[in-house]
Amino acid sequence: MAHLHPRTELSRESIFAQMSRLAAEHGAINLGQGFPSNPPPPFLLEAARRAIGTVDQYTPPIGLPQLREAVAEDLGVSPQEVIITAGGTEALHALAEALYGPGDEVVLLEPYFDVYIPQARMAGAEPVMVPMRLTDRWEVDLSALEQAITPRTKALLLTNPYNPTGSVLSRTEAEQIVALARRHDLWIISDEVYDELYFAEPPISLRELAPERVFTVGSAGKRLEATGWRIGWILTPPGLAPQVAGMRQWSSFCSAAPLQAAVAEALPVARREGFYEALRQGYKARRDLLESGLKSLGLKTFSPAGTYFLTALLPGLEAEALVREAKVAAIPGSAFYIQNPAPKGLFRFAFCKTEAEIEQALERLEGYLKKVHS
């Protein structure tokens, strides 16, 4: 009897899809999967309406020219270094296929975002995990990072701002990571889809420190509250975009043409009209609401400097019980670990929801914790 290839074992339902499904089944408030409750901005929706019926056919695999130009203008790079992808996930997949293969290793931090490991393994490479330190905050263990590098290592894969921890690399950390990559002649994949979601100093982009070896991944969906549009991008080192873009011919070929056109029109508007500043202010208020609420319940939290995720310790609780009984969905910390043990009771909460949803979730958690501890 014919069988599916063993690689399909890497493609089971993700924890994010699972928790969203359970949240819907049990009427829970979904603080698990990171999709915003707010609609996209009107200027983006209006641009899409204008594009539909006008920009409807295939674009080049490298992306719609006007969107490549808009991304380049916004990020201060050459359009020749920009590839448009079907979201950040496809960007990461294309880079995995382009940068490493059988016998290679890619070094990652734990906790990690779930797509990184299956993408590496589908490319034939082996992920090597380095645990982050957790005290009162999340920190990169630079000594452990260097110790994980072997002659087989091809790339470091990092997130900044970091999902799931919400941490942001300091300039010193970024410079040390770049020096490490240069010392061992490694590529760096820098997943920067949350580049406009920070709450203090703007995060440094690793490509500013090492443009010759950094591939940067970005996302219009994260910036513009439209995660389902699946418009992302890759910034490549000079001269490498055509080869990496060629990998897309065998996956999606191109992203949705009218949505590319809409994002091209919207990016300069978002910058000019202060949309990102307002976005950060709104998310900072929701972060503070969630964090203060969790602290008032006696829970240990780790305040994020970026993203719209907050980690906290809920010792002795199970994720599925929270969904079924507390009617609140969150992602268990164990979902972000594969080689090292997760901190006991670790959960990730998404605060890209309305304040009313966050307040109701806190009320439900309070009632559940009282019941559990009575």
LUMROBA-174895 format. One record per residue (C-alpha): residue number from 1; residue in one letter; chain; x, y, z. Coordinates in Angstrom, 3 decimals. Example, Ala and Ser with C-alpha at 12.3 -4.5 7.8 and 13.67 -1.06 7.14 Angstrom:
# LUMROBA-174895
[atom 1,'A','A',[12.300,-4.500,7.800]]
[atom 2,'S','A',[13.670,-1.060,7.140]]
//
This chain:
# LUMROBA-174895
[atom 1,'M','A',[0.000,0.000,0.000]]
[atom 2,'A','A',[1.269,3.470,-0.886]]
[atom 3,'H','A',[2.204,5.744,2.010]]
[atom 4,'L','A',[2.706,9.442,2.492]]
[atom 5,'H','A',[6.285,10.608,2.879]]
[atom 6,'P','A',[7.498,10.751,6.510]]
[atom 7,'R','A',[7.945,14.523,6.179]]
[atom 8,'T','A',[4.176,14.851,6.556]]
[atom 9,'E','A',[4.748,14.095,10.239]]
[atom 10,'L','A',[6.192,17.610,10.420]]
[atom 11,'S','A',[2.897,19.070,9.241]]
[atom 12,'R','A',[0.427,18.202,11.959]]
[atom 13,'E','A',[-2.003,20.804,13.285]]
[atom 14,'S','A',[-0.007,23.595,14.931]]
[atom 15,'I','A',[-0.615,24.538,18.541]]
[atom 16,'F','A',[-1.913,27.921,17.338]]
[atom 17,'A','A',[-4.536,26.391,15.060]]
[atom 18,'Q','A',[-5.380,23.867,17.775]]
[atom 19,'M','A',[-5.952,26.478,20.467]]
[atom 20,'S','A',[-7.982,28.682,18.113]]
[atom 21,'R','A',[-10.150,25.680,17.220]]
[atom 22,'L','A',[-10.678,24.840,20.893]]
[atom 23,'A','A',[-11.423,28.472,21.694]]
[atom 24,'A','A',[-14.174,28.487,19.067]]
[atom 25,'E','A',[-15.570,25.169,20.296]]
[atom 26,'H','A',[-15.739,26.274,23.943]]
[atom 27,'G','A',[-16.665,29.936,23.512]]
[atom 28,'A','A',[-13.318,31.042,24.932]]
[atom 29,'I','A',[-11.623,34.404,24.522]]
[atom 30,'N','A',[-8.687,33.716,22.212]]
[atom 31,'L','A',[-5.509,35.182,23.677]]
[atom 32,'G','A',[-3.589,32.361,21.994]]
[atom 33,'Q','A',[-3.155,32.944,18.259]]
[atom 34,'G','A',[-1.751,36.332,17.354]]
[atom 35,'F','A',[-4.308,37.844,15.019]]
[atom 36,'P','A',[-5.699,41.310,15.815]]
[atom 37,'S','A',[-9.294,41.976,16.756]]
[atom 38,'N','A',[-9.052,45.418,15.175]]
[atom 39,'P','A',[-9.783,45.770,11.440]]
[atom 40,'P','A',[-7.093,46.977,9.036]]
[atom 41,'P','A',[-6.853,50.761,8.616]]
[atom 42,'P','A',[-9.324,52.373,6.201]]
[atom 43,'F','A',[-6.566,53.653,3.902]]
[atom 44,'L','A',[-5.434,50.064,3.321]]
[atom 45,'L','A',[-8.943,48.766,2.662]]
[atom 46,'E','A',[-9.679,51.623,0.274]]
[atom 47,'A','A',[-6.458,50.929,-1.634]]
[atom 48,'A','A',[-7.460,47.268,-1.985]]
[atom 49,'R','A',[-10.875,48.200,-3.359]]
[atom 50,'R','A',[-9.221,50.377,-5.974]]
[atom 51,'A','A',[-6.775,47.626,-6.936]]
[atom 52,'I','A',[-9.316,44.814,-7.352]]
[atom 53,'G','A',[-10.380,44.754,-10.995]]
[atom 54,'T','A',[-7.224,46.583,-12.034]]
[atom 55,'V','A',[-4.270,44.584,-10.702]]
[atom 56,'D','A',[-5.528,41.005,-10.937]]
[atom 57,'Q','A',[-3.037,38.880,-12.854]]
[atom 58,'Y','A',[0.240,37.181,-11.967]]
[atom 59,'T','A',[3.032,39.370,-10.730]]
[atom 60,'P','A',[6.701,38.357,-11.124]]
[atom 61,'P','A',[7.790,35.889,-8.425]]
[atom 62,'I','A',[10.059,38.592,-7.028]]
[atom 63,'G','A',[7.017,40.803,-6.470]]
[atom 64,'L','A',[5.041,43.715,-7.868]]
[atom 65,'P','A',[7.546,46.437,-8.804]]
[atom 66,'Q','A',[5.690,49.239,-7.021]]
[atom 67,'L','A',[5.534,47.226,-3.799]]
[atom 68,'R','A',[9.236,46.407,-3.943]]
[atom 69,'E','A',[9.884,50.117,-4.392]]
[atom 70,'A','A',[7.582,51.045,-1.487]]
[atom 71,'V','A',[9.243,48.536,0.857]]
[atom 72,'A','A',[12.689,49.711,-0.231]]
[atom 73,'E','A',[11.776,53.354,0.335]]
[atom 74,'D','A',[10.330,52.609,3.758]]
[atom 75,'L','A',[13.330,50.563,4.909]]
[atom 76,'G','A',[16.122,52.468,3.199]]
[atom 77,'V','A',[17.362,49.718,0.892]]
[atom 78,'S','A',[17.550,49.166,-2.855]]
[atom 79,'P','A',[14.457,47.713,-4.577]]
[atom 80,'Q','A',[16.868,45.211,-6.135]]
[atom 81,'E','A',[17.260,43.642,-2.671]]
[atom 82,'V','A',[13.507,43.206,-2.001]]
[atom 83,'I','A',[11.453,40.046,-2.614]]
[atom 84,'I','A',[7.694,40.025,-1.959]]
[atom 85,'T','A',[6.336,36.802,-0.441]]
[atom 86,'A','A',[3.065,35.230,0.669]]
[atom 87,'G','A',[3.557,36.366,4.242]]
[atom 88,'G','A',[6.524,35.985,6.560]]
[atom 89,'T','A',[6.028,32.213,6.684]]
[atom 90,'E','A',[6.731,31.770,2.978]]
[atom 91,'A','A',[9.657,34.161,3.271]]
[atom 92,'L','A',[11.187,31.915,5.923]]
[atom 93,'H','A',[10.442,28.813,3.853]]
[atom 94,'A','A',[12.130,30.273,0.767]]
[atom 95,'L','A',[15.196,31.166,2.822]]
[atom 96,'A','A',[15.383,27.697,4.358]]
[atom 97,'E','A',[15.317,26.173,0.875]]
[atom 98,'A','A',[17.885,28.655,-0.418]]
[atom 99,'L','A',[20.388,28.630,2.433]]
[atom 100,'Y','A',[20.694,25.114,3.822]]
[atom 101,'G','A',[20.149,21.470,3.010]]
[atom 102,'P','A',[21.006,17.883,4.007]]
[atom 103,'G','A',[23.877,17.689,6.476]]
[atom 104,'D','A',[23.654,21.362,7.439]]
[atom 105,'E','A',[22.708,22.826,10.798]]
[atom 106,'V','A',[20.835,26.014,11.675]]
[atom 107,'V','A',[21.143,27.486,15.162]]
[atom 108,'L','A',[17.959,28.734,16.836]]
[atom 109,'L','A',[16.967,30.089,20.217]]
[atom 110,'E','A',[14.494,28.383,22.537]]
[atom 111,'P','A',[11.691,29.291,23.017]]
[atom 112,'Y','A',[11.201,29.403,19.237]]
[atom 113,'F','A',[8.420,30.217,16.774]]
[atom 114,'D','A',[6.843,26.992,15.569]]
[atom 115,'V','A',[7.542,27.164,11.808]]
[atom 116,'Y','A',[11.317,27.329,12.140]]
[atom 117,'I','A',[11.988,23.679,12.957]]
[atom 118,'P','A',[9.770,21.952,10.361]]
[atom 119,'Q','A',[11.008,24.331,7.679]]
[atom 120,'A','A',[14.630,23.511,8.505]]
[atom 121,'R','A',[13.949,19.777,8.522]]
[atom 122,'M','A',[11.969,19.849,5.282]]
[atom 123,'A','A',[15.047,21.477,3.730]]
[atom 124,'G','A',[17.082,18.564,5.096]]
[atom 125,'A','A',[18.914,20.571,7.776]]
[atom 126,'E','A',[19.046,19.920,11.502]]
[atom 127,'P','A',[17.974,22.631,13.976]]
[atom 128,'V','A',[20.284,23.158,16.950]]
[atom 129,'M','A',[18.549,24.792,19.910]]
[atom 130,'V','A',[20.086,27.253,22.381]]
[atom 131,'P','A',[17.912,28.080,25.411]]
[atom 132,'M','A',[17.421,31.697,26.386]]
[atom 133,'R','A',[18.083,32.672,30.000]]
[atom 134,'L','A',[15.057,33.628,32.065]]
[atom 135,'T','A',[15.512,35.621,35.252]]
[atom 136,'D','A',[13.377,38.733,35.583]]
[atom 137,'R','A',[13.578,39.009,31.801]]
[atom 138,'W','A',[14.526,36.985,28.743]]
[atom 139,'E','A',[18.165,37.169,27.646]]
[atom 140,'V','A',[20.276,35.655,24.864]]
[atom 141,'D','A',[23.077,33.432,26.195]]
[atom 142,'L','A',[25.808,34.499,23.771]]
[atom 143,'S','A',[28.345,32.024,25.144]]
[atom 144,'A','A',[25.933,29.114,24.624]]
[atom 145,'L','A',[25.104,30.462,21.169]]
[atom 146,'E','A',[28.741,30.267,20.110]]
[atom 147,'Q','A',[29.211,26.851,21.669]]
[atom 148,'A','A',[26.340,25.528,19.524]]
[atom 149,'I','A',[28.151,26.395,16.278]]
[atom 150,'T','A',[29.914,23.564,14.472]]
[atom 151,'P','A',[31.562,23.214,11.042]]
[atom 152,'R','A',[28.136,22.113,9.754]]
[atom 153,'T','A',[26.392,25.324,10.861]]
[atom 154,'K','A',[25.147,27.427,7.941]]
[atom 155,'A','A',[22.938,30.052,9.581]]
[atom 156,'L','A',[21.668,31.699,12.734]]
[atom 157,'L','A',[17.896,32.232,12.765]]
[atom 158,'L','A',[16.738,34.984,15.121]]
[atom 159,'T','A',[13.634,37.058,15.783]]
[atom 160,'N','A',[13.751,40.742,16.751]]
[atom 161,'P','A',[11.432,41.782,18.380]]
[atom 162,'Y','A',[11.181,38.202,19.595]]
[atom 163,'N','A',[8.124,35.963,19.380]]
[atom 164,'P','A',[7.154,34.423,21.832]]
[atom 165,'T','A',[9.043,36.324,24.559]]
[atom 166,'G','A',[8.463,39.911,23.420]]
[atom 167,'S','A',[12.125,40.689,24.102]]
[atom 168,'V','A',[14.182,43.055,21.944]]
[atom 169,'L','A',[17.905,42.712,21.269]]
[atom 170,'S','A',[20.062,45.454,22.726]]
[atom 171,'R','A',[22.603,47.063,20.403]]
[atom 172,'T','A',[25.381,45.264,22.296]]
[atom 173,'E','A',[23.668,41.881,21.835]]
[atom 174,'A','A',[23.085,42.586,18.141]]
[atom 175,'E','A',[26.710,43.595,17.603]]
[atom 176,'Q','A',[27.960,40.485,19.392]]
[atom 177,'I','A',[25.707,38.226,17.319]]
[atom 178,'V','A',[26.928,39.831,14.097]]
[atom 179,'A','A',[30.552,39.472,15.215]]
[atom 180,'L','A',[29.865,35.804,15.947]]
[atom 181,'A','A',[28.381,35.265,12.479]]
[atom 182,'R','A',[31.343,36.954,10.825]]
[atom 183,'R','A',[33.819,34.954,12.878]]
[atom 184,'H','A',[32.243,31.679,11.754]]
[atom 185,'D','A',[31.156,32.904,8.281]]
[atom 186,'L','A',[27.434,32.274,8.847]]
[atom 187,'W','A',[24.305,33.642,7.259]]
[atom 188,'I','A',[21.859,35.398,9.578]]
[atom 189,'I','A',[18.105,35.137,9.033]]
[atom 190,'S','A',[16.538,37.978,11.003]]
[atom 191,'D','A',[12.777,37.595,11.403]]
[atom 192,'E','A',[11.663,41.194,11.951]]
[atom 193,'V','A',[7.937,40.953,11.264]]
[atom 194,'Y','A',[7.237,42.948,14.462]]
[atom 195,'D','A',[9.680,45.719,13.552]]
[atom 196,'E','A',[7.097,48.473,14.170]]
[atom 197,'L','A',[5.711,46.960,17.381]]
[atom 198,'Y','A',[8.004,48.126,20.178]]
[atom 199,'F','A',[7.437,50.098,23.374]]
[atom 200,'A','A',[10.746,51.842,24.107]]
[atom 201,'E','A',[13.700,52.377,21.782]]
[atom 202,'P','A',[13.245,51.111,18.195]]
[atom 203,'P','A',[14.848,47.692,17.717]]
[atom 204,'I','A',[18.059,47.629,15.735]]
[atom 205,'S','A',[17.864,45.746,12.463]]
[atom 206,'L','A',[20.732,43.298,12.083]]
[atom 207,'R','A',[21.055,44.147,8.399]]
[atom 208,'E','A',[22.307,47.610,9.435]]
[atom 209,'L','A',[25.295,45.912,11.074]]
[atom 210,'A','A',[25.987,43.227,8.464]]
[atom 211,'P','A',[24.248,43.874,5.144]]
[atom 212,'E','A',[26.505,41.359,3.411]]
[atom 213,'R','A',[25.197,38.353,5.391]]
[atom 214,'V','A',[21.749,39.227,6.798]]
[atom 215,'F','A',[18.431,38.222,5.240]]
[atom 216,'T','A',[15.603,40.220,6.823]]
[atom 217,'V','A',[11.989,39.011,6.881]]
[atom 218,'G','A',[9.151,41.537,7.187]]
[atom 219,'S','A',[5.360,41.510,7.195]]
[atom 220,'A','A',[2.705,43.938,6.039]]
[atom 221,'G','A',[0.163,41.810,7.878]]
[atom 222,'K','A',[1.760,42.541,11.246]]
[atom 223,'R','A',[2.306,46.216,10.472]]
[atom 224,'L','A',[-1.143,46.900,9.039]]
[atom 225,'E','A',[-3.395,44.629,11.138]]
[atom 226,'A','A',[-4.103,42.375,8.139]]
[atom 227,'T','A',[-2.494,39.033,8.970]]
[atom 228,'G','A',[-4.762,37.138,6.572]]
[atom 229,'W','A',[-3.601,39.122,3.554]]
[atom 230,'R','A',[-0.312,37.186,3.526]]
[atom 231,'I','A',[1.953,39.916,2.189]]
[atom 232,'G','A',[5.517,39.725,3.446]]
[atom 233,'W','A',[9.010,40.394,2.167]]
[atom 234,'I','A',[12.665,39.426,2.266]]
[atom 235,'L','A',[15.536,41.898,2.172]]
[atom 236,'T','A',[18.585,40.105,0.807]]
[atom 237,'P','A',[22.289,40.906,0.754]]
[atom 238,'P','A',[23.255,42.665,-2.493]]
[atom 239,'G','A',[22.976,40.540,-5.622]]
[atom 240,'L','A',[21.138,37.562,-4.102]]
[atom 241,'A','A',[17.468,38.468,-4.600]]
[atom 242,'P','A',[16.985,36.826,-8.029]]
[atom 243,'Q','A',[18.238,33.427,-6.838]]
[atom 244,'V','A',[16.127,33.463,-3.654]]
[atom 245,'A','A',[13.087,34.746,-5.545]]
[atom 246,'G','A',[13.484,31.847,-7.945]]
[atom 247,'M','A',[12.604,29.459,-5.113]]
[atom 248,'R','A',[9.108,31.001,-5.060]]
[atom 249,'Q','A',[8.356,29.770,-8.564]]
[atom 250,'W','A',[7.849,26.330,-7.044]]
[atom 251,'S','A',[5.631,27.365,-4.135]]
[atom 252,'S','A',[3.101,30.194,-4.418]]
[atom 253,'F','A',[4.725,31.792,-7.507]]
[atom 254,'C','A',[3.366,35.169,-6.368]]
[atom 255,'S','A',[1.254,36.777,-3.660]]
[atom 256,'A','A',[-2.244,38.128,-4.341]]
[atom 257,'A','A',[-1.711,40.871,-6.924]]
[atom 258,'P','A',[-4.356,43.412,-5.791]]
[atom 259,'L','A',[-3.256,43.079,-2.171]]
[atom 260,'Q','A',[0.345,43.725,-3.198]]
[atom 261,'A','A',[-0.828,46.866,-4.956]]
[atom 262,'A','A',[-2.839,47.951,-1.920]]
[atom 263,'V','A',[0.114,47.498,0.432]]
[atom 264,'A','A',[2.337,49.439,-1.980]]
[atom 265,'E','A',[-0.073,52.357,-1.745]]
[atom 266,'A','A',[-0.583,52.021,2.016]]
[atom 267,'L','A',[3.007,51.805,3.277]]
[atom 268,'P','A',[3.911,55.471,2.655]]
[atom 269,'V','A',[0.521,56.561,4.024]]
[atom 270,'A','A',[1.089,54.606,7.227]]
[atom 271,'R','A',[4.480,56.249,7.706]]
[atom 272,'R','A',[3.293,59.748,6.767]]
[atom 273,'E','A',[0.151,59.732,8.912]]
[atom 274,'G','A',[1.731,58.309,12.070]]
[atom 275,'F','A',[-0.161,55.019,11.914]]
[atom 276,'Y','A',[2.653,53.028,13.536]]
[atom 277,'E','A',[2.972,55.460,16.443]]
[atom 278,'A','A',[-0.750,55.149,17.126]]
[atom 279,'L','A',[-0.507,51.377,16.788]]
[atom 280,'R','A',[2.265,51.244,19.384]]
[atom 281,'Q','A',[0.342,53.465,21.784]]
[atom 282,'G','A',[-2.726,51.264,21.516]]
[atom 283,'Y','A',[-0.779,48.075,22.059]]
[atom 284,'K','A',[1.191,49.541,24.964]]
[atom 285,'A','A',[-2.095,50.336,26.712]]
[atom 286,'R','A',[-3.343,46.796,26.123]]
[atom 287,'R','A',[-0.047,45.310,27.245]]
[atom 288,'D','A',[-0.220,47.290,30.466]]
[atom 289,'L','A',[-3.851,46.283,30.989]]
[atom 290,'L','A',[-3.084,42.597,30.593]]
[atom 291,'E','A',[0.106,42.708,32.622]]
[atom 292,'S','A',[-1.378,44.632,35.539]]
[atom 293,'G','A',[-4.374,42.312,35.527]]
[atom 294,'L','A',[-2.232,39.170,35.627]]
[atom 295,'K','A',[-0.070,40.644,38.384]]
[atom 296,'S','A',[-3.161,41.466,40.424]]
[atom 297,'L','A',[-3.977,37.755,40.292]]
[atom 298,'G','A',[-0.605,37.019,41.884]]
[atom 299,'L','A',[1.023,35.798,38.654]]
[atom 300,'K','A',[4.612,36.358,37.557]]
[atom 301,'T','A',[4.860,38.219,34.246]]
[atom 302,'F','A',[7.749,39.117,31.935]]
[atom 303,'S','A',[7.044,42.500,30.403]]
[atom 304,'P','A',[7.560,42.546,26.610]]
[atom 305,'A','A',[9.553,45.325,24.978]]
[atom 306,'G','A',[8.015,44.503,21.602]]
[atom 307,'T','A',[5.507,42.331,19.686]]
[atom 308,'Y','A',[1.966,41.842,21.008]]
[atom 309,'F','A',[2.813,38.840,23.168]]
[atom 310,'L','A',[3.342,38.594,26.899]]
[atom 311,'T','A',[4.718,35.596,28.783]]
[atom 312,'A','A',[3.640,34.708,32.313]]
[atom 313,'L','A',[3.881,31.850,34.784]]
[atom 314,'L','A',[0.684,29.995,35.704]]
[atom 315,'P','A',[2.097,27.043,37.649]]
[atom 316,'G','A',[0.000,23.917,37.862]]
[atom 317,'L','A',[-2.415,24.905,35.083]]
[atom 318,'E','A',[-2.988,23.201,31.738]]
[atom 319,'A','A',[-3.768,25.001,28.482]]
[atom 320,'E','A',[-6.731,22.828,27.533]]
[atom 321,'A','A',[-8.242,23.193,31.011]]
[atom 322,'L','A',[-7.990,26.971,30.667]]
[atom 323,'V','A',[-9.920,26.803,27.405]]
[atom 324,'R','A',[-12.576,24.385,28.628]]
[atom 325,'E','A',[-13.097,25.678,32.159]]
[atom 326,'A','A',[-11.804,29.256,32.309]]
[atom 327,'K','A',[-12.925,29.982,28.733]]
[atom 328,'V','A',[-9.582,31.655,27.978]]
[atom 329,'A','A',[-7.143,30.399,25.337]]
[atom 330,'A','A',[-3.371,30.872,25.721]]
[atom 331,'I','A',[-0.386,29.033,24.287]]
[atom 332,'P','A',[1.522,26.744,26.678]]
[atom 333,'G','A',[5.233,27.426,26.916]]
[atom 334,'S','A',[6.006,23.801,26.095]]
[atom 335,'A','A',[4.898,24.509,22.500]]
[atom 336,'F','A',[7.981,26.703,22.061]]
[atom 337,'Y','A',[10.515,24.134,23.269]]
[atom 338,'I','A',[11.731,20.906,21.682]]
[atom 339,'Q','A',[15.204,20.130,23.095]]
[atom 340,'N','A',[15.225,21.890,26.460]]
[atom 341,'P','A',[12.569,21.924,29.213]]
[atom 342,'A','A',[10.214,24.882,29.239]]
[atom 343,'P','A',[9.978,26.933,32.451]]
[atom 344,'K','A',[7.263,25.386,34.592]]
[atom 345,'G','A',[3.882,27.005,34.121]]
[atom 346,'L','A',[4.966,29.218,31.221]]
[atom 347,'F','A',[2.203,30.587,28.952]]
[atom 348,'R','A',[2.157,33.100,26.108]]
[atom 349,'F','A',[-0.761,35.534,25.916]]
[atom 350,'A','A',[-1.583,37.625,22.824]]
[atom 351,'F','A',[-2.834,41.134,23.616]]
[atom 352,'C','A',[-3.695,42.069,20.007]]
[atom 353,'K','A',[-7.326,41.982,21.129]]
[atom 354,'T','A',[-9.744,44.658,22.258]]
[atom 355,'E','A',[-9.501,46.051,25.778]]
[atom 356,'A','A',[-12.963,44.631,26.433]]
[atom 357,'E','A',[-11.773,41.152,25.445]]
[atom 358,'I','A',[-8.695,41.449,27.663]]
[atom 359,'E','A',[-10.761,42.655,30.622]]
[atom 360,'Q','A',[-13.241,39.823,30.195]]
[atom 361,'A','A',[-10.406,37.288,29.931]]
[atom 362,'L','A',[-8.923,38.607,33.182]]
[atom 363,'E','A',[-12.289,38.312,34.903]]
[atom 364,'R','A',[-12.630,34.725,33.745]]
[atom 365,'L','A',[-9.097,33.879,34.866]]
[atom 366,'E','A',[-9.750,35.412,38.259]]
[atom 367,'G','A',[-12.879,33.321,38.726]]
[atom 368,'Y','A',[-11.130,30.166,37.567]]
[atom 369,'L','A',[-8.094,30.664,39.799]]
[atom 370,'K','A',[-10.319,31.229,42.822]]
[atom 371,'K','A',[-12.144,28.006,42.021]]
[atom 372,'V','A',[-8.912,26.054,41.526]]
[atom 373,'H','A',[-7.320,27.333,44.725]]
[atom 374,'S','A',[-10.387,27.138,46.961]]
//
